[in-house]
């Protein structure tokens, strides 16, 4: 009889481990989803007239961040102004 009781306790431990893993997985998905939603929100500094998808604003931001030099900025601005 003792072996049957130990086998039952072992399967209970396995279920507890599986439930714990499932809860951790759900919490991880919620955390990753929250971070994704926060990062895709427009920045607080954007005014009502500024769109995060406005190509000129994006170009200005890249120039300000040092991603492109002045010549590249002017060339791309001219293309966008056509």
PDB file as gemmi writes it, atoms N, CA and C in Angstrom:
CRYST1    1.000    1.000    1.000  90.00  90.00  90.00 P 1                      
ATOM      1  N   UNK A   1       0.811  -1.203   0.000  1.00  0.00           N  
ATOM      2  CA  UNK A   1       0.000   0.000   0.000  1.00  0.00           C  
ATOM      3  C   UNK A   1       0.848   1.258   0.000  1.00  0.00           C  
ATOM      4  N   UNK A   2       1.992   1.199   0.614  1.00  0.00           N  
ATOM      5  CA  UNK A   2       2.846   2.375   0.698  1.00  0.00           C  
ATOM      6  C   UNK A   2       3.310   2.853  -0.659  1.00  0.00           C  
ATOM      7  N   UNK A   3       3.593   1.913  -1.594  1.00  0.00           N  
ATOM      8  CA  UNK A   3       4.042   2.294  -2.925  1.00  0.00           C  
ATOM      9  C   UNK A   3       2.977   3.055  -3.692  1.00  0.00           C  
ATOM     10  N   UNK A   4       1.716   2.648  -3.511  1.00  0.00           N  
ATOM     11  CA  UNK A   4       0.626   3.342  -4.188  1.00  0.00           C  
ATOM     12  C   UNK A   4       0.473   4.766  -3.692  1.00  0.00           C  
ATOM     13  N   UNK A   5       0.646   4.938  -2.381  1.00  0.00           N  
ATOM     14  CA  UNK A   5       0.529   6.268  -1.801  1.00  0.00           C  
ATOM     15  C   UNK A   5       1.665   7.168  -2.280  1.00  0.00           C  
ATOM     16  N   UNK A   6       2.882   6.632  -2.383  1.00  0.00           N  
ATOM     17  CA  UNK A   6       4.024   7.417  -2.838  1.00  0.00           C  
ATOM     18  C   UNK A   6       3.863   7.794  -4.314  1.00  0.00           C  
ATOM     19  N   UNK A   7       3.327   6.873  -5.124  1.00  0.00           N  
ATOM     20  CA  UNK A   7       3.108   7.165  -6.535  1.00  0.00           C  
ATOM     21  C   UNK A   7       2.088   8.283  -6.682  1.00  0.00           C  
ATOM     22  N   UNK A   8       1.060   8.270  -5.856  1.00  0.00           N  
ATOM     23  CA  UNK A   8       0.041   9.319  -5.887  1.00  0.00           C  
ATOM     24  C   UNK A   8       0.651  10.657  -5.487  1.00  0.00           C  
ATOM     25  N   UNK A   9       1.489  10.690  -4.486  1.00  0.00           N  
ATOM     26  CA  UNK A   9       2.132  11.931  -4.053  1.00  0.00           C  
ATOM     27  C   UNK A   9       3.070  12.458  -5.136  1.00  0.00           C  
ATOM     28  N   UNK A  10       3.741  11.552  -5.858  1.00  0.00           N  
ATOM     29  CA  UNK A  10       4.636  11.964  -6.935  1.00  0.00           C  
ATOM     30  C   UNK A  10       3.882  12.628  -8.066  1.00  0.00           C  
ATOM     31  N   UNK A  11       2.720  12.099  -8.427  1.00  0.00           N  
ATOM     32  CA  UNK A  11       1.941  12.702  -9.506  1.00  0.00           C  
ATOM     33  C   UNK A  11       1.364  14.046  -9.072  1.00  0.00           C  
ATOM     34  N   UNK A  12       1.056  14.202  -7.790  1.00  0.00           N  
ATOM     35  CA  UNK A  12       0.583  15.494  -7.287  1.00  0.00           C  
ATOM     36  C   UNK A  12       1.694  16.529  -7.399  1.00  0.00           C  
ATOM     37  N   UNK A  13       2.914  16.118  -7.121  1.00  0.00           N  
ATOM     38  CA  UNK A  13       4.048  17.030  -7.245  1.00  0.00           C  
ATOM     39  C   UNK A  13       4.280  17.452  -8.682  1.00  0.00           C  
ATOM     40  N   UNK A  14       4.082  16.517  -9.607  1.00  0.00           N  
ATOM     41  CA  UNK A  14       4.234  16.818 -11.025  1.00  0.00           C  
ATOM     42  C   UNK A  14       3.182  17.832 -11.470  1.00  0.00           C  
ATOM     43  N   UNK A  15       1.925  17.630 -11.036  1.00  0.00           N  
ATOM     44  CA  UNK A  15       0.873  18.584 -11.381  1.00  0.00           C  
ATOM     45  C   UNK A  15       1.142  19.960 -10.794  1.00  0.00           C  
ATOM     46  N   UNK A  16       1.635  20.010  -9.578  1.00  0.00           N  
ATOM     47  CA  UNK A  16       1.969  21.299  -8.963  1.00  0.00           C  
ATOM     48  C   UNK A  16       3.060  21.999  -9.768  1.00  0.00           C  
ATOM     49  N   UNK A  17       4.041  21.251 -10.223  1.00  0.00           N  
ATOM     50  CA  UNK A  17       5.116  21.814 -11.035  1.00  0.00           C  
ATOM     51  C   UNK A  17       4.585  22.323 -12.371  1.00  0.00           C  
ATOM     52  N   UNK A  18       3.698  21.561 -12.999  1.00  0.00           N  
ATOM     53  CA  UNK A  18       3.121  21.982 -14.278  1.00  0.00           C  
ATOM     54  C   UNK A  18       2.268  23.239 -14.125  1.00  0.00           C  
ATOM     55  N   UNK A  19       1.471  23.287 -13.059  1.00  0.00           N  
ATOM     56  CA  UNK A  19       0.646  24.482 -12.814  1.00  0.00           C  
ATOM     57  C   UNK A  19       1.522  25.701 -12.551  1.00  0.00           C  
ATOM     58  N   UNK A  20       2.587  25.515 -11.793  1.00  0.00           N  
ATOM     59  CA  UNK A  20       3.499  26.623 -11.513  1.00  0.00           C  
ATOM     60  C   UNK A  20       4.139  27.116 -12.809  1.00  0.00           C  
ATOM     61  N   UNK A  21       4.552  26.192 -13.667  1.00  0.00           N  
ATOM     62  CA  UNK A  21       5.153  26.572 -14.949  1.00  0.00           C  
ATOM     63  C   UNK A  21       4.143  27.322 -15.817  1.00  0.00           C  
ATOM     64  N   UNK A  22       2.886  26.873 -15.804  1.00  0.00           N  
ATOM     65  CA  UNK A  22       1.850  27.538 -16.592  1.00  0.00           C  
ATOM     66  C   UNK A  22       1.603  28.959 -16.086  1.00  0.00           C  
ATOM     67  N   UNK A  23       1.552  29.133 -14.783  1.00  0.00           N  
ATOM     68  CA  UNK A  23       1.336  30.463 -14.203  1.00  0.00           C  
ATOM     69  C   UNK A  23       2.506  31.379 -14.545  1.00  0.00           C  
ATOM     70  N   UNK A  24       3.725  30.877 -14.437  1.00  0.00           N  
ATOM     71  CA  UNK A  24       4.903  31.676 -14.783  1.00  0.00           C  
ATOM     72  C   UNK A  24       4.867  32.066 -16.263  1.00  0.00           C  
ATOM     73  N   UNK A  25       4.469  31.144 -17.130  1.00  0.00           N  
ATOM     74  CA  UNK A  25       4.394  31.436 -18.563  1.00  0.00           C  
ATOM     75  C   UNK A  25       3.354  32.523 -18.849  1.00  0.00           C  
ATOM     76  N   UNK A  26       2.203  32.442 -18.212  1.00  0.00           N  
ATOM     77  CA  UNK A  26       1.158  33.455 -18.410  1.00  0.00           C  
ATOM     78  C   UNK A  26       1.639  34.812 -17.918  1.00  0.00           C  
ATOM     79  N   UNK A  27       2.276  34.851 -16.760  1.00  0.00           N  
ATOM     80  CA  UNK A  27       2.799  36.117 -16.238  1.00  0.00           C  
ATOM     81  C   UNK A  27       3.871  36.699 -17.156  1.00  0.00           C  
ATOM     82  N   UNK A  28       4.702  35.845 -17.718  1.00  0.00           N  
ATOM     83  CA  UNK A  28       5.737  36.314 -18.636  1.00  0.00           C  
ATOM     84  C   UNK A  28       5.116  36.917 -19.892  1.00  0.00           C  
ATOM     85  N   UNK A  29       4.088  36.271 -20.430  1.00  0.00           N  
ATOM     86  CA  UNK A  29       3.406  36.803 -21.617  1.00  0.00           C  
ATOM     87  C   UNK A  29       2.760  38.151 -21.294  1.00  0.00           C  
ATOM     88  N   UNK A  30       2.140  38.275 -20.140  1.00  0.00           N  
ATOM     89  CA  UNK A  30       1.531  39.546 -19.751  1.00  0.00           C  
ATOM     90  C   UNK A  30       2.585  40.644 -19.591  1.00  0.00           C  
ATOM     91  N   UNK A  31       3.712  40.324 -18.988  1.00  0.00           N  
ATOM     92  CA  UNK A  31       4.780  41.307 -18.801  1.00  0.00           C  
ATOM     93  C   UNK A  31       5.354  41.752 -20.139  1.00  0.00           C  
ATOM     94  N   UNK A  32       5.613  40.807 -21.031  1.00  0.00           N  
ATOM     95  CA  UNK A  32       6.166  41.145 -22.343  1.00  0.00           C  
ATOM     96  C   UNK A  32       5.161  41.972 -23.142  1.00  0.00           C  
ATOM     97  N   UNK A  33       3.890  41.608 -23.071  1.00  0.00           N  
ATOM     98  CA  UNK A  33       2.861  42.376 -23.755  1.00  0.00           C  
ATOM     99  C   UNK A  33       2.745  43.792 -23.231  1.00  0.00           C  
ATOM    100  N   UNK A  34       2.866  43.957 -21.925  1.00  0.00           N  
ATOM    101  CA  UNK A  34       2.799  45.292 -21.326  1.00  0.00           C  
ATOM    102  C   UNK A  34       3.965  46.151 -21.794  1.00  0.00           C  
ATOM    103  N   UNK A  35       5.156  45.590 -21.795  1.00  0.00           N  
ATOM    104  CA  UNK A  35       6.331  46.336 -22.252  1.00  0.00           C  
ATOM    105  C   UNK A  35       6.171  46.719 -23.714  1.00  0.00           C  
ATOM    106  N   UNK A  36       5.666  45.809 -24.537  1.00  0.00           N  
ATOM    107  CA  UNK A  36       5.462  46.089 -25.949  1.00  0.00           C  
ATOM    108  C   UNK A  36       4.471  47.237 -26.139  1.00  0.00           C  
ATOM    109  N   UNK A  37       3.375  47.214 -25.385  1.00  0.00           N  
ATOM    110  CA  UNK A  37       2.372  48.283 -25.504  1.00  0.00           C  
ATOM    111  C   UNK A  37       2.928  49.627 -25.069  1.00  0.00           C  
ATOM    112  N   UNK A  38       3.706  49.639 -23.997  1.00  0.00           N  
ATOM    113  CA  UNK A  38       4.274  50.894 -23.505  1.00  0.00           C  
ATOM    114  C   UNK A  38       5.260  51.462 -24.518  1.00  0.00           C  
ATOM    115  N   UNK A  39       6.078  50.624 -25.111  1.00  0.00           N  
ATOM    116  CA  UNK A  39       7.090  51.103 -26.056  1.00  0.00           C  
ATOM    117  C   UNK A  39       6.498  51.591 -27.360  1.00  0.00           C  
ATOM    118  N   UNK A  40       5.338  51.117 -27.750  1.00  0.00           N  
ATOM    119  CA  UNK A  40       4.767  51.574 -29.011  1.00  0.00           C  
ATOM    120  C   UNK A  40       3.899  52.811 -28.858  1.00  0.00           C  
ATOM    121  N   UNK A  41       3.660  53.269 -27.637  1.00  0.00           N  
ATOM    122  CA  UNK A  41       2.916  54.505 -27.406  1.00  0.00           C  
ATOM    123  C   UNK A  41       3.751  55.687 -27.874  1.00  0.00           C  
ATOM    124  N   UNK A  42       3.135  56.746 -28.383  1.00  0.00           N  
ATOM    125  CA  UNK A  42       3.892  57.944 -28.752  1.00  0.00           C  
ATOM    126  C   UNK A  42       4.562  58.542 -27.520  1.00  0.00           C  
ATOM    127  N   UNK A  43       5.684  59.174 -27.741  1.00  0.00           N  
ATOM    128  CA  UNK A  43       6.398  59.796 -26.625  1.00  0.00           C  
ATOM    129  C   UNK A  43       5.584  60.954 -26.064  1.00  0.00           C  
ATOM    130  N   UNK A  44       5.753  61.200 -24.775  1.00  0.00           N  
ATOM    131  CA  UNK A  44       4.991  62.246 -24.099  1.00  0.00           C  
ATOM    132  C   UNK A  44       5.320  63.623 -24.644  1.00  0.00           C  
ATOM    133  N   UNK A  45       6.507  63.816 -25.231  1.00  0.00           N  
ATOM    134  CA  UNK A  45       6.926  65.121 -25.730  1.00  0.00           C  
ATOM    135  C   UNK A  45       6.269  65.521 -27.035  1.00  0.00           C  
ATOM    136  N   UNK A  46       5.592  64.615 -27.687  1.00  0.00           N  
ATOM    137  CA  UNK A  46       4.955  64.932 -28.960  1.00  0.00           C  
ATOM    138  C   UNK A  46       3.753  65.837 -28.724  1.00  0.00           C  
ATOM    139  N   UNK A  47       3.709  66.924 -29.465  1.00  0.00           N  
ATOM    140  CA  UNK A  47       2.587  67.839 -29.342  1.00  0.00           C  
ATOM    141  C   UNK A  47       1.403  67.341 -30.139  1.00  0.00           C  
ATOM    142  N   UNK A  48       0.274  68.038 -30.029  1.00  0.00           N  
ATOM    143  CA  UNK A  48      -0.921  67.587 -30.730  1.00  0.00           C  
ATOM    144  C   UNK A  48      -0.775  67.620 -32.247  1.00  0.00           C  
ATOM    145  N   UNK A  49       0.063  68.518 -32.778  1.00  0.00           N  
ATOM    146  CA  UNK A  49       0.239  68.610 -34.216  1.00  0.00           C  
ATOM    147  C   UNK A  49       1.335  67.708 -34.746  1.00  0.00           C  
ATOM    148  N   UNK A  50       2.080  67.092 -33.874  1.00  0.00           N  
ATOM    149  CA  UNK A  50       3.211  66.266 -34.299  1.00  0.00           C  
ATOM    150  C   UNK A  50       2.787  64.803 -34.364  1.00  0.00           C  
ATOM    151  N   UNK A  51       3.059  64.204 -35.490  1.00  0.00           N  
ATOM    152  CA  UNK A  51       2.746  62.795 -35.657  1.00  0.00           C  
ATOM    153  C   UNK A  51       4.045  62.002 -35.630  1.00  0.00           C  
ATOM    154  N   UNK A  52       4.026  60.864 -34.965  1.00  0.00           N  
ATOM    155  CA  UNK A  52       5.223  60.028 -34.906  1.00  0.00           C  
ATOM    156  C   UNK A  52       5.514  59.408 -36.266  1.00  0.00           C  
ATOM    157  N   UNK A  53       4.558  59.450 -37.183  1.00  0.00           N  
ATOM    158  CA  UNK A  53       4.778  58.864 -38.495  1.00  0.00           C  
ATOM    159  C   UNK A  53       5.070  59.929 -39.542  1.00  0.00           C  
ATOM    160  N   UNK A  54       5.160  61.210 -39.172  1.00  0.00           N  
ATOM    161  CA  UNK A  54       5.493  62.268 -40.106  1.00  0.00           C  
ATOM    162  C   UNK A  54       6.948  62.098 -40.532  1.00  0.00           C  
ATOM    163  N   UNK A  55       7.208  61.895 -41.823  1.00  0.00           N  
ATOM    164  CA  UNK A  55       8.577  61.622 -42.275  1.00  0.00           C  
ATOM    165  C   UNK A  55       9.569  62.733 -41.936  1.00  0.00           C  
ATOM    166  N   UNK A  56       9.137  63.995 -42.011  1.00  0.00           N  
ATOM    167  CA  UNK A  56      10.050  65.100 -41.701  1.00  0.00           C  
ATOM    168  C   UNK A  56      10.424  65.074 -40.222  1.00  0.00           C  
ATOM    169  N   UNK A  57       9.468  64.794 -39.351  1.00  0.00           N  
ATOM    170  CA  UNK A  57       9.763  64.723 -37.917  1.00  0.00           C  
ATOM    171  C   UNK A  57      10.712  63.561 -37.616  1.00  0.00           C  
ATOM    172  N   UNK A  58      10.497  62.438 -38.280  1.00  0.00           N  
ATOM    173  CA  UNK A  58      11.387  61.289 -38.088  1.00  0.00           C  
ATOM    174  C   UNK A  58      12.784  61.643 -38.568  1.00  0.00           C  
ATOM    175  N   UNK A  59      12.877  62.310 -39.728  1.00  0.00           N  
ATOM    176  CA  UNK A  59      14.170  62.721 -40.263  1.00  0.00           C  
ATOM    177  C   UNK A  59      14.875  63.690 -39.312  1.00  0.00           C  
ATOM    178  N   UNK A  60      14.131  64.646 -38.791  1.00  0.00           N  
ATOM    179  CA  UNK A  60      14.721  65.587 -37.822  1.00  0.00           C  
ATOM    180  C   UNK A  60      15.214  64.864 -36.576  1.00  0.00           C  
ATOM    181  N   UNK A  61      14.462  63.894 -36.126  1.00  0.00           N  
ATOM    182  CA  UNK A  61      14.868  63.125 -34.956  1.00  0.00           C  
ATOM    183  C   UNK A  61      16.137  62.331 -35.213  1.00  0.00           C  
ATOM    184  N   UNK A  62      16.254  61.745 -36.383  1.00  0.00           N  
ATOM    185  CA  UNK A  62      17.465  60.981 -36.723  1.00  0.00           C  
ATOM    186  C   UNK A  62      18.674  61.901 -36.818  1.00  0.00           C  
ATOM    187  N   UNK A  63      18.474  63.107 -37.376  1.00  0.00           N  
ATOM    188  CA  UNK A  63      19.570  64.080 -37.466  1.00  0.00           C  
ATOM    189  C   UNK A  63      19.984  64.546 -36.065  1.00  0.00           C  
ATOM    190  N   UNK A  64      18.999  64.824 -35.234  1.00  0.00           N  
ATOM    191  CA  UNK A  64      19.280  65.272 -33.867  1.00  0.00           C  
ATOM    192  C   UNK A  64      19.986  64.186 -33.058  1.00  0.00           C  
ATOM    193  N   UNK A  65      19.670  62.938 -33.323  1.00  0.00           N  
ATOM    194  CA  UNK A  65      20.287  61.833 -32.590  1.00  0.00           C  
ATOM    195  C   UNK A  65      21.675  61.492 -33.128  1.00  0.00           C  
ATOM    196  N   UNK A  66      22.071  62.126 -34.248  1.00  0.00           N  
ATOM    197  CA  UNK A  66      23.385  61.854 -34.809  1.00  0.00           C  
ATOM    198  C   UNK A  66      23.433  60.619 -35.686  1.00  0.00           C  
ATOM    199  N   UNK A  67      22.272  60.097 -36.069  1.00  0.00           N  
ATOM    200  CA  UNK A  67      22.241  58.910 -36.918  1.00  0.00           C  
ATOM    201  C   UNK A  67      22.626  59.234 -38.361  1.00  0.00           C  
ATOM    202  N   UNK A  68      22.352  60.473 -38.785  1.00  0.00           N  
ATOM    203  CA  UNK A  68      22.720  60.908 -40.132  1.00  0.00           C  
ATOM    204  C   UNK A  68      23.418  62.261 -40.026  1.00  0.00           C  
ATOM    205  N   UNK A  69      24.261  62.558 -41.026  1.00  0.00           N  
ATOM    206  CA  UNK A  69      24.967  63.842 -40.992  1.00  0.00           C  
ATOM    207  C   UNK A  69      24.139  64.912 -41.702  1.00  0.00           C  
ATOM    208  N   UNK A  70      24.686  66.151 -41.734  1.00  0.00           N  
ATOM    209  CA  UNK A  70      23.941  67.276 -42.285  1.00  0.00           C  
ATOM    210  C   UNK A  70      23.656  67.086 -43.778  1.00  0.00           C  
ATOM    211  N   UNK A  71      24.647  66.586 -44.522  1.00  0.00           N  
ATOM    212  CA  UNK A  71      24.449  66.371 -45.957  1.00  0.00           C  
ATOM    213  C   UNK A  71      23.335  65.370 -46.233  1.00  0.00           C  
ATOM    214  N   UNK A  72      23.340  64.277 -45.492  1.00  0.00           N  
ATOM    215  CA  UNK A  72      22.292  63.262 -45.655  1.00  0.00           C  
ATOM    216  C   UNK A  72      20.929  63.838 -45.271  1.00  0.00           C  
ATOM    217  N   UNK A  73      20.903  64.627 -44.198  1.00  0.00           N  
ATOM    218  CA  UNK A  73      19.653  65.263 -43.765  1.00  0.00           C  
ATOM    219  C   UNK A  73      19.097  66.159 -44.865  1.00  0.00           C  
ATOM    220  N   UNK A  74      19.957  67.014 -45.430  1.00  0.00           N  
ATOM    221  CA  UNK A  74      19.517  67.945 -46.472  1.00  0.00           C  
ATOM    222  C   UNK A  74      19.044  67.195 -47.717  1.00  0.00           C  
ATOM    223  N   UNK A  75      19.763  66.154 -48.106  1.00  0.00           N  
ATOM    224  CA  UNK A  75      19.392  65.373 -49.294  1.00  0.00           C  
ATOM    225  C   UNK A  75      18.020  64.730 -49.106  1.00  0.00           C  
ATOM    226  N   UNK A  76      17.820  64.111 -47.952  1.00  0.00           N  
ATOM    227  CA  UNK A  76      16.535  63.430 -47.706  1.00  0.00           C  
ATOM    228  C   UNK A  76      15.393  64.439 -47.537  1.00  0.00           C  
ATOM    229  N   UNK A  77      15.690  65.582 -46.930  1.00  0.00           N  
ATOM    230  CA  UNK A  77      14.668  66.614 -46.770  1.00  0.00           C  
ATOM    231  C   UNK A  77      14.220  67.123 -48.136  1.00  0.00           C  
ATOM    232  N   UNK A  78      15.178  67.284 -49.044  1.00  0.00           N  
ATOM    233  CA  UNK A  78      14.840  67.746 -50.409  1.00  0.00           C  
ATOM    234  C   UNK A  78      13.946  66.720 -51.104  1.00  0.00           C  
ATOM    235  N   UNK A  79      14.237  65.453 -50.926  1.00  0.00           N  
ATOM    236  CA  UNK A  79      13.413  64.398 -51.537  1.00  0.00           C  
ATOM    237  C   UNK A  79      12.009  64.438 -50.951  1.00  0.00           C  
ATOM    238  N   UNK A  80      11.902  64.614 -49.659  1.00  0.00           N  
ATOM    239  CA  UNK A  80      10.593  64.642 -49.010  1.00  0.00           C  
ATOM    240  C   UNK A  80       9.784  65.893 -49.371  1.00  0.00           C  
ATOM    241  N   UNK A  81      10.478  66.979 -49.715  1.00  0.00           N  
ATOM    242  CA  UNK A  81       9.800  68.243 -50.007  1.00  0.00           C  
ATOM    243  C   UNK A  81       9.248  68.302 -51.435  1.00  0.00           C  
ATOM    244  N   UNK A  82       9.622  67.356 -52.278  1.00  0.00           N  
ATOM    245  CA  UNK A  82       9.144  67.355 -53.675  1.00  0.00           C  
ATOM    246  C   UNK A  82       7.665  67.142 -53.771  1.00  0.00           C  
TER     247      UNK A  82                                                      
END                                                                             
